[in-house]
Amino acid sequence: MGNRYERSRMSRSFTYNGVQYHPGLLAVLAVQLLCLSAFAFSPASVDHNKWLSAAIAFSLLFGLILSLGFVGTWNQFRDDIGLWTFLSTNPVESAIAIAAAGEALVILAKPLG
């Protein structure tokens, strides 16, 4: 059946390539990618559009929460599985962590004035 980490993944509800994901993960990732692409194509829109600013803030918040859980999960199973293997077997969680880091950089790179 596999190691302890593989058995713990069986409680999720969305299956992609044999790996099960919760639909909320996919929703957070979709909003993060939408916000990052909106910022990439129109960086001035963050200053003028309060809805885009709110979407970036909430997607960053949920992305950071999920990324913290992702790191905590790897920390729990790091004796059984290496970091690179963990990242490559969890592409959605890895993408959420990368997008959250990208959103944090966007917020930090945006001038306050």
C-alpha positions in Angstrom: 0.0 0.0 0.0 3.0 2.3 0.3 4.5 4.3 3.1 2.7 6.3 5.7 2.6 9.5 3.5 0.9 7.7 0.6 -1.8 6.2 2.9 -2.5 9.7 4.4 -3.4 11.1 1.0 -6.4 8.8 0.6 -8.8 11.2 2.4 -8.9 13.9 -0.3 -11.7 14.2 -2.8 -10.4 15.2 -6.3 -8.3 12.8 -8.3 -5.7 13.8 -10.9 -3.3 11.3 -12.3 -4.0 9.0 -9.3 -3.4 11.7 -6.8 -6.4 13.1 -4.9 -6.8 16.8 -4.3 -9.4 18.9 -2.5 -11.3 21.2 -4.8 -10.5 24.2 -2.6 -6.8 23.8 -3.5 -7.6 24.1 -7.1 -9.8 27.2 -6.5 -7.1 28.9 -4.5 -4.6 28.1 -7.2 -6.9 29.4 -9.9 -7.5 32.7 -8.1 -3.7 33.1 -7.4 -2.9 32.6 -11.1 -5.7 35.0 -12.1 -4.5 37.7 -9.8 -0.8 37.3 -10.8 -1.7 37.4 -14.5 -3.9 40.5 -14.0 -1.0 42.2 -12.2 1.4 41.1 -14.9 -0.6 42.6 -17.7 -1.7 45.7 -15.9 0.3 46.6 -12.8 -1.4 50.0 -12.4 -4.8 48.2 -12.0 -3.9 47.2 -8.4 -3.9 50.8 -7.4 -7.2 51.6 -9.0 -9.3 48.4 -8.6 -10.2 47.6 -5.0 -11.7 44.2 -6.0 -8.4 43.1 -7.6 -6.5 44.3 -4.5 -8.9 42.4 -2.2 -8.6 39.2 -4.4 -4.8 39.4 -4.2 -4.9 39.9 -0.4 -7.3 37.0 0.2 -5.5 34.6 -2.3 -2.2 35.5 -0.7 -3.7 34.8 2.8 -5.1 31.4 1.7 -2.0 30.6 -0.3 0.2 31.2 2.8 -2.1 29.1 5.0 -2.0 26.2 2.5 1.8 26.6 2.0 2.3 26.5 5.7 0.3 23.3 5.8 2.2 21.9 2.9 5.5 22.5 4.6 4.1 21.1 7.8 3.1 18.0 6.0 6.5 17.5 4.5 8.0 18.1 8.0 5.8 15.3 9.4 6.8 12.8 6.6 10.4 14.0 5.9 11.9 10.7 7.4 10.0 8.7 4.7 10.3 11.0 1.7 12.8 13.7 0.5 12.0 17.3 -0.2 12.5 17.0 -4.0 10.3 13.9 -4.2 7.7 15.6 -2.1 7.6 18.6 -4.3 7.4 16.6 -7.5 4.7 14.3 -6.3 2.5 17.2 -5.2 2.4 19.6 -8.2 -0.7 21.5 -7.1 0.6 22.2 -3.6 4.0 23.1 -5.0 2.3 25.5 -7.5 0.3 27.1 -4.6 3.5 27.7 -2.6 5.2 29.2 -5.7 2.2 31.4 -6.5 2.0 32.6 -2.9 5.7 33.5 -3.0 5.1 35.3 -6.3 2.2 37.3 -4.8 4.3 38.2 -1.8 7.0 39.4 -4.1 4.5 41.4 -6.1 3.2 43.1 -3.0 6.7 43.8 -1.8 7.9 45.1 -5.2 4.9 47.5 -5.5 5.8 51.0 -4.3 3.7 52.4 -1.5 3.4 55.9 -2.9 
